Amino acid sequence: MKRRKTKEASLKRDISHSVRFNPREQSAIDQYCEKFRVKNKSKFMREAIITEVLRKFDEHYPTLWEDPQMRLF
């Protein structure tokens, strides 16, 4: 019997965003995906965005003197 994995409700991706690229940007993305054999562009872009967001959060971590109301998560 195969068990079907269910995602937690909080991890389900149900929010959509759209991004527009100019032809040169799209060409660069296409070349990257071809060179590095990216098969799922949506996953690639999502991971790239989240990686950058988490990197920025790490660089600007809260200090003892910052406002406690300014929470990231």
PDB file of N, CA, C and O in Angstrom:
ATOM      1  N   MET A   1       0.839  -1.173   0.000  1.00  0.00           N
ATOM      2  CA  MET A   1       0.000   0.000   0.000  1.00  0.00           C
ATOM      3  C   MET A   1       0.894   1.250   0.000  1.00  0.00           C
ATOM      4  O   MET A   1       1.795   1.387   0.827  1.00  0.00           O
ATOM      5  N   LYS A   2       0.624   2.136  -0.930  1.00  0.00           N
ATOM      6  CA  LYS A   2       1.398   3.358  -1.039  1.00  0.00           C
ATOM      7  C   LYS A   2       0.753   4.447  -0.200  1.00  0.00           C
ATOM      8  O   LYS A   2      -0.447   4.701  -0.301  1.00  0.00           O
ATOM      9  N   ARG A   3       1.557   5.078   0.619  1.00  0.00           N
ATOM     10  CA  ARG A   3       1.056   6.206   1.413  1.00  0.00           C
ATOM     11  C   ARG A   3       1.270   7.486   0.646  1.00  0.00           C
ATOM     12  O   ARG A   3       2.345   7.726   0.098  1.00  0.00           O
ATOM     13  N   ARG A   4       0.269   8.285   0.612  1.00  0.00           N
ATOM     14  CA  ARG A   4       0.375   9.575  -0.058  1.00  0.00           C
ATOM     15  C   ARG A   4       0.819  10.617   0.956  1.00  0.00           C
ATOM     16  O   ARG A   4       0.193  10.794   2.001  1.00  0.00           O
ATOM     17  N   LYS A   5       1.906  11.301   0.634  1.00  0.00           N
ATOM     18  CA  LYS A   5       2.397  12.340   1.539  1.00  0.00           C
ATOM     19  C   LYS A   5       1.503  13.567   1.420  1.00  0.00           C
ATOM     20  O   LYS A   5       1.205  14.023   0.316  1.00  0.00           O
ATOM     21  N   THR A   6       1.088  14.085   2.533  1.00  0.00           N
ATOM     22  CA  THR A   6       0.284  15.301   2.526  1.00  0.00           C
ATOM     23  C   THR A   6       1.105  16.422   3.132  1.00  0.00           C
ATOM     24  O   THR A   6       1.784  16.248   4.144  1.00  0.00           O
ATOM     25  N   LYS A   7       1.025  17.573   2.489  1.00  0.00           N
ATOM     26  CA  LYS A   7       1.745  18.738   2.997  1.00  0.00           C
ATOM     27  C   LYS A   7       0.942  19.362   4.122  1.00  0.00           C
ATOM     28  O   LYS A   7      -0.288  19.327   4.136  1.00  0.00           O
ATOM     29  N   GLU A   8       1.671  19.926   5.054  1.00  0.00           N
ATOM     30  CA  GLU A   8       1.007  20.694   6.098  1.00  0.00           C
ATOM     31  C   GLU A   8       0.298  21.870   5.433  1.00  0.00           C
ATOM     32  O   GLU A   8       0.768  22.396   4.425  1.00  0.00           O
ATOM     33  N   ALA A   9      -0.803  22.266   5.985  1.00  0.00           N
ATOM     34  CA  ALA A   9      -1.568  23.372   5.417  1.00  0.00           C
ATOM     35  C   ALA A   9      -0.728  24.640   5.320  1.00  0.00           C
ATOM     36  O   ALA A   9      -0.898  25.421   4.384  1.00  0.00           O
ATOM     37  N   SER A  10       0.170  24.856   6.269  1.00  0.00           N
ATOM     38  CA  SER A  10       0.984  26.067   6.260  1.00  0.00           C
ATOM     39  C   SER A  10       2.058  26.043   5.177  1.00  0.00           C
ATOM     40  O   SER A  10       2.622  27.087   4.850  1.00  0.00           O
ATOM     41  N   LEU A  11       2.350  24.876   4.618  1.00  0.00           N
ATOM     42  CA  LEU A  11       3.379  24.773   3.583  1.00  0.00           C
ATOM     43  C   LEU A  11       2.792  24.709   2.172  1.00  0.00           C
ATOM     44  O   LEU A  11       3.535  24.736   1.191  1.00  0.00           O
ATOM     45  N   LYS A  12       1.490  24.625   2.066  1.00  0.00           N
ATOM     46  CA  LYS A  12       0.848  24.556   0.762  1.00  0.00           C
ATOM     47  C   LYS A  12       1.022  25.885   0.041  1.00  0.00           C
ATOM     48  O   LYS A  12       0.787  26.946   0.618  1.00  0.00           O
ATOM     49  N   ARG A  13       1.432  25.825  -1.209  1.00  0.00           N
ATOM     50  CA  ARG A  13       1.662  27.045  -1.994  1.00  0.00           C
ATOM     51  C   ARG A  13       0.370  27.424  -2.711  1.00  0.00           C
ATOM     52  O   ARG A  13       0.040  26.862  -3.755  1.00  0.00           O
ATOM     53  N   ASP A  14      -0.347  28.367  -2.148  1.00  0.00           N
ATOM     54  CA  ASP A  14      -1.601  28.788  -2.766  1.00  0.00           C
ATOM     55  C   ASP A  14      -1.642  30.291  -3.054  1.00  0.00           C
ATOM     56  O   ASP A  14      -2.686  30.825  -3.427  1.00  0.00           O
ATOM     57  N   ILE A  15      -0.509  30.966  -2.881  1.00  0.00           N
ATOM     58  CA  ILE A  15      -0.408  32.392  -3.192  1.00  0.00           C
ATOM     59  C   ILE A  15       0.419  32.540  -4.461  1.00  0.00           C
ATOM     60  O   ILE A  15       1.503  31.969  -4.584  1.00  0.00           O
ATOM     61  N   SER A  16      -0.102  33.304  -5.388  1.00  0.00           N
ATOM     62  CA  SER A  16       0.547  33.440  -6.690  1.00  0.00           C
ATOM     63  C   SER A  16       1.098  34.857  -6.872  1.00  0.00           C
ATOM     64  O   SER A  16       0.500  35.836  -6.426  1.00  0.00           O
ATOM     65  N   HIS A  17       2.240  34.940  -7.531  1.00  0.00           N
ATOM     66  CA  HIS A  17       2.835  36.220  -7.926  1.00  0.00           C
ATOM     67  C   HIS A  17       3.266  36.088  -9.380  1.00  0.00           C
ATOM     68  O   HIS A  17       3.568  34.991  -9.850  1.00  0.00           O
ATOM     69  N   SER A  18       3.291  37.185 -10.071  1.00  0.00           N
ATOM     70  CA  SER A  18       3.778  37.133 -11.452  1.00  0.00           C
ATOM     71  C   SER A  18       4.945  38.108 -11.594  1.00  0.00           C
ATOM     72  O   SER A  18       5.006  39.136 -10.919  1.00  0.00           O
ATOM     73  N   VAL A  19       5.856  37.762 -12.477  1.00  0.00           N
ATOM     74  CA  VAL A  19       7.056  38.561 -12.711  1.00  0.00           C
ATOM     75  C   VAL A  19       7.185  38.767 -14.210  1.00  0.00           C
ATOM     76  O   VAL A  19       6.959  37.847 -14.996  1.00  0.00           O
ATOM     77  N   ARG A  20       7.545  39.964 -14.593  1.00  0.00           N
ATOM     78  CA  ARG A  20       7.724  40.257 -16.019  1.00  0.00           C
ATOM     79  C   ARG A  20       9.204  40.507 -16.282  1.00  0.00           C
ATOM     80  O   ARG A  20       9.883  41.162 -15.491  1.00  0.00           O
ATOM     81  N   PHE A  21       9.698  39.977 -17.405  1.00  0.00           N
ATOM     82  CA  PHE A  21      11.091  40.136 -17.800  1.00  0.00           C
ATOM     83  C   PHE A  21      11.151  40.787 -19.168  1.00  0.00           C
ATOM     84  O   PHE A  21      10.258  40.611 -19.997  1.00  0.00           O
ATOM     85  N   ASN A  22      12.219  41.543 -19.393  1.00  0.00           N
ATOM     86  CA  ASN A  22      12.440  42.045 -20.742  1.00  0.00           C
ATOM     87  C   ASN A  22      13.125  40.928 -21.545  1.00  0.00           C
ATOM     88  O   ASN A  22      13.556  39.936 -20.958  1.00  0.00           O
ATOM     89  N   PRO A  23      13.232  41.068 -22.857  1.00  0.00           N
ATOM     90  CA  PRO A  23      13.798  39.982 -23.681  1.00  0.00           C
ATOM     91  C   PRO A  23      15.226  39.581 -23.290  1.00  0.00           C
ATOM     92  O   PRO A  23      15.570  38.400 -23.349  1.00  0.00           O
ATOM     93  N   ARG A  24      16.044  40.533 -22.898  1.00  0.00           N
ATOM     94  CA  ARG A  24      17.430  40.194 -22.515  1.00  0.00           C
ATOM     95  C   ARG A  24      17.461  39.395 -21.216  1.00  0.00           C
ATOM     96  O   ARG A  24      18.225  38.438 -21.089  1.00  0.00           O
ATOM     97  N   GLU A  25      16.638  39.786 -20.260  1.00  0.00           N
ATOM     98  CA  GLU A  25      16.565  39.039 -19.000  1.00  0.00           C
ATOM     99  C   GLU A  25      16.058  37.620 -19.253  1.00  0.00           C
ATOM    100  O   GLU A  25      16.584  36.655 -18.699  1.00  0.00           O
ATOM    101  N   GLN A  26      15.033  37.505 -20.093  1.00  0.00           N
ATOM    102  CA  GLN A  26      14.477  36.184 -20.395  1.00  0.00           C
ATOM    103  C   GLN A  26      15.506  35.317 -21.101  1.00  0.00           C
ATOM    104  O   GLN A  26      15.603  34.120 -20.831  1.00  0.00           O
ATOM    105  N   SER A  27      16.267  35.907 -21.995  1.00  0.00           N
ATOM    106  CA  SER A  27      17.313  35.166 -22.691  1.00  0.00           C
ATOM    107  C   SER A  27      18.373  34.658 -21.713  1.00  0.00           C
ATOM    108  O   SER A  27      18.842  33.526 -21.829  1.00  0.00           O
ATOM    109  N   ALA A  28      18.746  35.502 -20.751  1.00  0.00           N
ATOM    110  CA  ALA A  28      19.733  35.096 -19.743  1.00  0.00           C
ATOM    111  C   ALA A  28      19.191  33.940 -18.898  1.00  0.00           C
ATOM    112  O   ALA A  28      19.917  32.990 -18.605  1.00  0.00           O
ATOM    113  N   ILE A  29      17.927  34.020 -18.512  1.00  0.00           N
ATOM    114  CA  ILE A  29      17.312  32.945 -17.731  1.00  0.00           C
ATOM    115  C   ILE A  29      17.274  31.657 -18.544  1.00  0.00           C
ATOM    116  O   ILE A  29      17.601  30.586 -18.034  1.00  0.00           O
ATOM    117  N   ASP A  30      16.877  31.763 -19.805  1.00  0.00           N
ATOM    118  CA  ASP A  30      16.817  30.575 -20.665  1.00  0.00           C
ATOM    119  C   ASP A  30      18.199  29.943 -20.841  1.00  0.00           C
ATOM    120  O   ASP A  30      18.336  28.720 -20.791  1.00  0.00           O
ATOM    121  N   GLN A  31      19.220  30.776 -21.047  1.00  0.00           N
ATOM    122  CA  GLN A  31      20.586  30.252 -21.194  1.00  0.00           C
ATOM    123  C   GLN A  31      21.054  29.564 -19.919  1.00  0.00           C
ATOM    124  O   GLN A  31      21.664  28.497 -19.973  1.00  0.00           O
ATOM    125  N   TYR A  32      20.771  30.171 -18.776  1.00  0.00           N
ATOM    126  CA  TYR A  32      21.142  29.580 -17.487  1.00  0.00           C
ATOM    127  C   TYR A  32      20.472  28.222 -17.319  1.00  0.00           C
ATOM    128  O   TYR A  32      21.117  27.234 -16.969  1.00  0.00           O
ATOM    129  N   CYS A  33      19.176  28.192 -17.572  1.00  0.00           N
ATOM    130  CA  CYS A  33      18.419  26.946 -17.387  1.00  0.00           C
ATOM    131  C   CYS A  33      18.905  25.850 -18.329  1.00  0.00           C
ATOM    132  O   CYS A  33      18.948  24.677 -17.958  1.00  0.00           O
ATOM    133  N   GLU A  34      19.264  26.230 -19.526  1.00  0.00           N
ATOM    134  CA  GLU A  34      19.792  25.242 -20.476  1.00  0.00           C
ATOM    135  C   GLU A  34      21.170  24.748 -20.029  1.00  0.00           C
ATOM    136  O   GLU A  34      21.432  23.545 -20.027  1.00  0.00           O
ATOM    137  N   LYS A  35      22.046  25.681 -19.652  1.00  0.00           N
ATOM    138  CA  LYS A  35      23.402  25.314 -19.258  1.00  0.00           C
ATOM    139  C   LYS A  35      23.422  24.443 -18.011  1.00  0.00           C
ATOM    140  O   LYS A  35      24.187  23.482 -17.935  1.00  0.00           O
ATOM    141  N   PHE A  36      22.584  24.772 -17.032  1.00  0.00           N
ATOM    142  CA  PHE A  36      22.597  24.049 -15.764  1.00  0.00           C
ATOM    143  C   PHE A  36      21.446  23.040 -15.649  1.00  0.00           C
ATOM    144  O   PHE A  36      21.152  22.534 -14.566  1.00  0.00           O
ATOM    145  N   ARG A  37      20.809  22.764 -16.777  1.00  0.00           N
ATOM    146  CA  ARG A  37      19.759  21.739 -16.881  1.00  0.00           C
ATOM    147  C   ARG A  37      18.652  21.914 -15.854  1.00  0.00           C
ATOM    148  O   ARG A  37      18.241  20.967 -15.184  1.00  0.00           O
ATOM    149  N   VAL A  38      18.185  23.142 -15.750  1.00  0.00           N
ATOM    150  CA  VAL A  38      17.063  23.433 -14.860  1.00  0.00           C
ATOM    151  C   VAL A  38      15.798  22.989 -15.584  1.00  0.00           C
ATOM    152  O   VAL A  38      15.482  23.500 -16.658  1.00  0.00           O
ATOM    153  N   LYS A  39      15.082  22.047 -15.004  1.00  0.00           N
ATOM    154  CA  LYS A  39      13.875  21.529 -15.639  1.00  0.00           C
ATOM    155  C   LYS A  39      12.613  22.227 -15.124  1.00  0.00           C
ATOM    156  O   LYS A  39      11.613  22.309 -15.838  1.00  0.00           O
ATOM    157  N   ASN A  40      12.657  22.725 -13.903  1.00  0.00           N
ATOM    158  CA  ASN A  40      11.494  23.359 -13.300  1.00  0.00           C
ATOM    159  C   ASN A  40      11.842  24.817 -12.995  1.00  0.00           C
ATOM    160  O   ASN A  40      12.420  25.115 -11.950  1.00  0.00           O
ATOM    161  N   LYS A  41      11.490  25.720 -13.906  1.00  0.00           N
ATOM    162  CA  LYS A  41      11.837  27.137 -13.737  1.00  0.00           C
ATOM    163  C   LYS A  41      11.119  27.761 -12.548  1.00  0.00           C
ATOM    164  O   LYS A  41      11.670  28.635 -11.879  1.00  0.00           O
ATOM    165  N   SER A  42       9.907  27.324 -12.284  1.00  0.00           N
ATOM    166  CA  SER A  42       9.167  27.868 -11.147  1.00  0.00           C
ATOM    167  C   SER A  42       9.895  27.562  -9.845  1.00  0.00           C
ATOM    168  O   SER A  42      10.062  28.441  -8.999  1.00  0.00           O
ATOM    169  N   LYS A  43      10.324  26.321  -9.685  1.00  0.00           N
ATOM    170  CA  LYS A  43      11.066  25.923  -8.483  1.00  0.00           C
ATOM    171  C   LYS A  43      12.387  26.697  -8.401  1.00  0.00           C
ATOM    172  O   LYS A  43      12.767  27.174  -7.332  1.00  0.00           O
ATOM    173  N   PHE A  44      13.075  26.816  -9.526  1.00  0.00           N
ATOM    174  CA  PHE A  44      14.353  27.533  -9.583  1.00  0.00           C
ATOM    175  C   PHE A  44      14.181  28.984  -9.131  1.00  0.00           C
ATOM    176  O   PHE A  44      14.956  29.471  -8.308  1.00  0.00           O
ATOM    177  N   MET A  45      13.180  29.669  -9.660  1.00  0.00           N
ATOM    178  CA  MET A  45      12.972  31.077  -9.314  1.00  0.00           C
ATOM    179  C   MET A  45      12.533  31.226  -7.861  1.00  0.00           C
ATOM    180  O   MET A  45      12.982  32.138  -7.167  1.00  0.00           O
ATOM    181  N   ARG A  46      11.663  30.337  -7.399  1.00  0.00           N
ATOM    182  CA  ARG A  46      11.214  30.384  -6.008  1.00  0.00           C
ATOM    183  C   ARG A  46      12.411  30.214  -5.069  1.00  0.00           C
ATOM    184  O   ARG A  46      12.553  30.962  -4.101  1.00  0.00           O
ATOM    185  N   GLU A  47      13.267  29.238  -5.350  1.00  0.00           N
ATOM    186  CA  GLU A  47      14.442  29.008  -4.503  1.00  0.00           C
ATOM    187  C   GLU A  47      15.418  30.172  -4.561  1.00  0.00           C
ATOM    188  O   GLU A  47      16.006  30.535  -3.542  1.00  0.00           O
ATOM    189  N   ALA A  48      15.600  30.767  -5.743  1.00  0.00           N
ATOM    190  CA  ALA A  48      16.506  31.913  -5.873  1.00  0.00           C
ATOM    191  C   ALA A  48      15.995  33.104  -5.054  1.00  0.00           C
ATOM    192  O   ALA A  48      16.772  33.787  -4.386  1.00  0.00           O
ATOM    193  N   ILE A  49      14.703  33.340  -5.113  1.00  0.00           N
ATOM    194  CA  ILE A  49      14.116  34.459  -4.368  1.00  0.00           C
ATOM    195  C   ILE A  49      14.225  34.219  -2.869  1.00  0.00           C
ATOM    196  O   ILE A  49      14.660  35.103  -2.131  1.00  0.00           O
ATOM    197  N   ILE A  50      13.839  33.049  -2.418  1.00  0.00           N
ATOM    198  CA  ILE A  50      13.877  32.744  -0.986  1.00  0.00           C
ATOM    199  C   ILE A  50      15.314  32.765  -0.467  1.00  0.00           C
ATOM    200  O   ILE A  50      15.557  33.219   0.650  1.00  0.00           O
ATOM    201  N   THR A  51      16.263  32.280  -1.261  1.00  0.00           N
ATOM    202  CA  THR A  51      17.676  32.318  -0.864  1.00  0.00           C
ATOM    203  C   THR A  51      18.125  33.752  -0.629  1.00  0.00           C
ATOM    204  O   THR A  51      18.799  34.037   0.361  1.00  0.00           O
ATOM    205  N   GLU A  52      17.758  34.651  -1.526  1.00  0.00           N
ATOM    206  CA  GLU A  52      18.136  36.056  -1.384  1.00  0.00           C
ATOM    207  C   GLU A  52      17.452  36.684  -0.171  1.00  0.00           C
ATOM    208  O   GLU A  52      18.083  37.436   0.571  1.00  0.00           O
ATOM    209  N   VAL A  53      16.185  36.388   0.033  1.00  0.00           N
ATOM    210  CA  VAL A  53      15.449  36.934   1.179  1.00  0.00           C
ATOM    211  C   VAL A  53      16.101  36.482   2.487  1.00  0.00           C
ATOM    212  O   VAL A  53      16.339  37.295   3.380  1.00  0.00           O
ATOM    213  N   LEU A  54      16.385  35.189   2.595  1.00  0.00           N
ATOM    214  CA  LEU A  54      16.995  34.676   3.829  1.00  0.00           C
ATOM    215  C   LEU A  54      18.405  35.228   4.037  1.00  0.00           C
ATOM    216  O   LEU A  54      18.816  35.467   5.173  1.00  0.00           O
ATOM    217  N   ARG A  55      19.147  35.430   2.944  1.00  0.00           N
ATOM    218  CA  ARG A  55      20.484  36.021   3.049  1.00  0.00           C
ATOM    219  C   ARG A  55      20.399  37.438   3.611  1.00  0.00           C
ATOM    220  O   ARG A  55      21.188  37.816   4.477  1.00  0.00           O
ATOM    221  N   LYS A  56      19.439  38.218   3.115  1.00  0.00           N
ATOM    222  CA  LYS A  56      19.259  39.592   3.607  1.00  0.00           C
ATOM    223  C   LYS A  56      18.838  39.587   5.072  1.00  0.00           C
ATOM    224  O   LYS A  56      19.330  40.389   5.866  1.00  0.00           O
ATOM    225  N   PHE A  57      17.924  38.681   5.431  1.00  0.00           N
ATOM    226  CA  PHE A  57      17.518  38.582   6.832  1.00  0.00           C
ATOM    227  C   PHE A  57      18.720  38.267   7.710  1.00  0.00           C
ATOM    228  O   PHE A  57      18.864  38.822   8.800  1.00  0.00           O
ATOM    229  N   ASP A  58      19.577  37.379   7.235  1.00  0.00           N
ATOM    230  CA  ASP A  58      20.760  36.996   7.999  1.00  0.00           C
ATOM    231  C   ASP A  58      21.706  38.185   8.166  1.00  0.00           C
ATOM    232  O   ASP A  58      22.289  38.366   9.235  1.00  0.00           O
ATOM    233  N   GLU A  59      21.860  38.990   7.125  1.00  0.00           N
ATOM    234  CA  GLU A  59      22.732  40.164   7.193  1.00  0.00           C
ATOM    235  C   GLU A  59      22.181  41.234   8.139  1.00  0.00           C
ATOM    236  O   GLU A  59      22.946  41.958   8.776  1.00  0.00           O
ATOM    237  N   HIS A  60      20.883  41.328   8.224  1.00  0.00           N
ATOM    238  CA  HIS A  60      20.245  42.389   9.005  1.00  0.00           C
ATOM    239  C   HIS A  60      19.450  41.802  10.168  1.00  0.00           C
ATOM    240  O   HIS A  60      18.289  42.149  10.385  1.00  0.00           O
ATOM    241  N   TYR A  61      20.086  40.927  10.893  1.00  0.00           N
ATOM    242  CA  TYR A  61      19.408  40.288  12.018  1.00  0.00           C
ATOM    243  C   TYR A  61      19.125  41.321  13.109  1.00  0.00           C
ATOM    244  O   TYR A  61      19.864  42.296  13.253  1.00  0.00           O
ATOM    245  N   PRO A  62      18.055  41.106  13.874  1.00  0.00           N
ATOM    246  CA  PRO A  62      17.699  42.083  14.915  1.00  0.00           C
ATOM    247  C   PRO A  62      18.739  42.132  16.038  1.00  0.00           C
ATOM    248  O   PRO A  62      19.405  41.138  16.330  1.00  0.00           O
ATOM    249  N   THR A  63      18.860  43.277  16.644  1.00  0.00           N
ATOM    250  CA  THR A  63      19.771  43.438  17.774  1.00  0.00           C
ATOM    251  C   THR A  63      18.960  43.683  19.043  1.00  0.00           C
ATOM    252  O   THR A  63      17.735  43.798  18.992  1.00  0.00           O
ATOM    253  N   LEU A  64      19.631  43.761  20.154  1.00  0.00           N
ATOM    254  CA  LEU A  64      18.942  43.986  21.420  1.00  0.00           C
ATOM    255  C   LEU A  64      18.228  45.328  21.467  1.00  0.00           C
ATOM    256  O   LEU A  64      17.258  45.489  22.207  1.00  0.00           O
ATOM    257  N   TRP A  65      18.696  46.285  20.689  1.00  0.00           N
ATOM    258  CA  TRP A  65      18.158  47.634  20.773  1.00  0.00           C
ATOM    259  C   TRP A  65      17.105  47.934  19.719  1.00  0.00           C
ATOM    260  O   TRP A  65      16.580  49.047  19.676  1.00  0.00           O
ATOM    261  N   GLU A  66      16.787  46.973  18.876  1.00  0.00           N
ATOM    262  CA  GLU A  66      15.768  47.222  17.862  1.00  0.00           C
ATOM    263  C   GLU A  66      14.378  47.048  18.446  1.00  0.00           C
ATOM    264  O   GLU A  66      14.196  46.420  19.489  1.00  0.00           O
ATOM    265  N   ASP A  67      13.419  47.606  17.764  1.00  0.00           N
ATOM    266  CA  ASP A  67      12.019  47.522  18.167  1.00  0.00           C
ATOM    267  C   ASP A  67      11.549  46.063  18.126  1.00  0.00           C
ATOM    268  O   ASP A  67      11.650  45.425  17.078  1.00  0.00           O
ATOM    269  N   PRO A  68      11.047  45.526  19.223  1.00  0.00           N
ATOM    270  CA  PRO A  68      10.600  44.119  19.259  1.00  0.00           C
ATOM    271  C   PRO A  68       9.389  43.871  18.370  1.00  0.00           C
ATOM    272  O   PRO A  68       9.082  42.719  18.064  1.00  0.00           O
ATOM    273  N   GLN A  69       8.695  44.924  17.950  1.00  0.00           N
ATOM    274  CA  GLN A  69       7.538  44.755  17.059  1.00  0.00           C
ATOM    275  C   GLN A  69       7.975  44.402  15.642  1.00  0.00           C
ATOM    276  O   GLN A  69       7.175  43.880  14.866  1.00  0.00           O
ATOM    277  N   MET A  70       9.214  44.674  15.297  1.00  0.00           N
ATOM    278  CA  MET A  70       9.693  44.420  13.934  1.00  0.00           C
ATOM    279  C   MET A  70      10.205  42.982  13.843  1.00  0.00           C
ATOM    280  O   MET A  70      11.410  42.735  13.884  1.00  0.00           O
ATOM    281  N   ARG A  71       9.295  42.066  13.723  1.00  0.00           N
ATOM    282  CA  ARG A  71       9.644  40.657  13.620  1.00  0.00           C
ATOM    283  C   ARG A  71       9.552  40.212  12.171  1.00  0.00           C
ATOM    284  O   ARG A  71       8.662  40.649  11.442  1.00  0.00           O
ATOM    285  N   LEU A  72      10.461  39.349  11.748  1.00  0.00           N
ATOM    286  CA  LEU A  72      10.459  38.868  10.376  1.00  0.00           C
ATOM    287  C   LEU A  72       9.423  37.766  10.170  1.00  0.00           C
ATOM    288  O   LEU A  72       8.772  37.705   9.127  1.00  0.00           O
ATOM    289  N   PHE A  73       9.278  36.911  11.153  1.00  0.00           N
ATOM    290  CA  PHE A  73       8.346  35.781  11.011  1.00  0.00           C
ATOM    291  C   PHE A  73       7.404  35.748  12.175  1.00  0.00           C
ATOM    292  O   PHE A  73       6.541  34.873  12.246  1.00  0.00           O
TER     293      PHE A  73
END
